[in-house]
Amino acid sequence: MSNPDTDQDQILIVEDEPKIARLVADYLQGSGFTSHHLDHGDAVLPWLEACRTRPELVLLDLMLPGTDGLTLCREIRQRWPAVAIIMLTARVEEVDRLLGLELGADDYICKPFSPREVVARTRAVLRRSRAASEPAATGSDLILDEEGWRALADGHDLGLTAVEFQLLKVMMHSPGRIFTREQLMDHMYRDHRIVSERTVDSHIKKLRRKIAETWPEREVIRSVYGVGYKYQPEE
């Protein structure tokens, strides 16, 4: 296993078929990435926990020994929202594809695939992920200080609670994506406590009010009737 703590772009390959893993790793290396390989689902979360610098993206097989890919997708998305996920699978049924994306996957590639396609998809997902997380150069934007658990609007600290910060971070990492209340609850409370959907609405209301104190004429958290909420920065 490679040392996960490097300064290069890192990709974690979670695949139990050695030939596929080697082929993808070779193409990623040839394209300027550093890859790490795990072949058992039970090893993934401990490996990520141990990383001082986590990989930018996980190529995640659906059918794995031990913990399956869908469960891992859910756990990775809840614990590390900034880590991008592309799911790899031989199961082409639409329900599997939709379920993977519902659990937080950024993209989905069906086997057999071209390794060049994997590299191209990896680059595309990373471009979207970085564009969503990089602050605007103008300084007139909403910026997350993830280490300090702060959100800054035009340089002003919004004074968010931990739950409010987590909600905002999840939505900002996927601008335009609609999150259901249930999905947001999973990110708010990782112990899976039972709360009502009105709890989400209450936290969103407080979060909007704090943003409005700095930006009274801008609405960046928008309701989608009958579904949930999304972060939609103004054009």
Secondary structure, 3 states (H helix, E strand, C coil): CCCCCCCCCEEEEECCCHHHHHHHHHHHHHCCCEEEEECCHHHHHHHHHHCCCCCCEEEEECCCCCCCHHHHHHHHHHHCCCCEEEEEECCCCHHHHHHHHHCCCCEEEECCCCHHHHHHHHHHHHHHHHHHHCCCCCCCCEEEECCCCEEEECCEECCCCHHHHHHHHHHHCCCCCCEEHHHHHHHHCCCCCCCCHHHHHHHHHHHHHHHHHHCCCCCCEEEECCCEEEECCCC
